[in-house]
Amino acid sequence: MRYDEINIQRYLFLVFCILTNAFQLNAQDTKAKSFFEKATKAYQLRNLDLTKSYLDSAINLDNKYAKAYARRGLLSYELSDMQRAIQDYDQAIILVKKDRKQQPLLAQLYYRRGAAYYQLLNYKQALKDFNKTIRVAPDYTQAYIARGALKEDKDDLKGALKDYTKAIAIDPKYALSYYNRGLVYYNLSQETKALKDWEQALNLNPKYVDAYIARAFAFQEGGNYEQALRDYSNALKHNPYSAEAWLNRGIVHQNLGKKSKACQDWLQSTKVGGVEAQKYLDKFCKK
């Protein structure tokens, strides 16, 4: 996947904890604060329904509790309720903008709201929020990545390339930026640069399955089957449930004249949920 907010779930808990520590607004009601603390504990135990209940109670007791809105917005995102997430971020932004001490947090809130708009395919609003994020915090790496992914979706490959390059300049140790930029280079028919970026992504994260698959596909399309085979095998080593990797490795085996191995890979692809592999099984593997 490209954009980590499109692969966002792995960051949710981290940002959830960041929000816990970042907002230092004093709750008007000590009971509201108590509910907020209970929500934090419930979330850490992955009891999302109880978390939401506690946050609702905190907000009902104190409707100016900015961090409770922000927290509930993040929770709503995780529960795929994007409209509710946006509503809560709207309110959190309104409240935070009234307190100069809290305004540095606006970047994070704009970014999170932009991510919710992105999930709703509301690219216009998402772009506005990512732009606001960058205006408030010019070194916000993930905002450049998010905006780059959005530009890719709108076929603005040069714009995406510029944003990914900026993200790399800000944080040269973030593998996702290289992976995403590699995809753009590949789509611009600049294969050498794409391979270089995917190599760097894998240097930074040797378990980066998507980077192995992307590079393997480039090797495969270029007829470099042995290299493709190695990369697909590495991808499967780290994620044996990748139907795409099983499928494509099977195609490589077929191109190398290894029909038996190809059929085994296609069969495995179907076992992990792949659909496309069945046509290869029907065409090449039936006796």
Secondary structure, 3 states (H helix, E strand, C coil): CCCCCCCCHHHHHHHHHHHHHHCCCCCCCHHHHHHHHHHHHHHHCCCHHHHHHHHHHHHHHCCCCHHHHHHHHHHHHHCCCHHHHHHHHHHHHHHHHCCHHHHHHHHHHHHHHHHHHHHCCCHHHHHHHHHHHHHHCCCCHHHHHHHHHHHHHCCCHHHHHHHHHHHHHHCCCCHHHHHHHHHHHHHCCCHHHHHHHHHHHHHHCCCCHHHHHHHHHHHHHCCCHHHHHHHHHHHHHHCCCCHHHHHHHHHHHHHCCCHHHHHHHHHHHHHCCCCCHHHHHHHHCCC
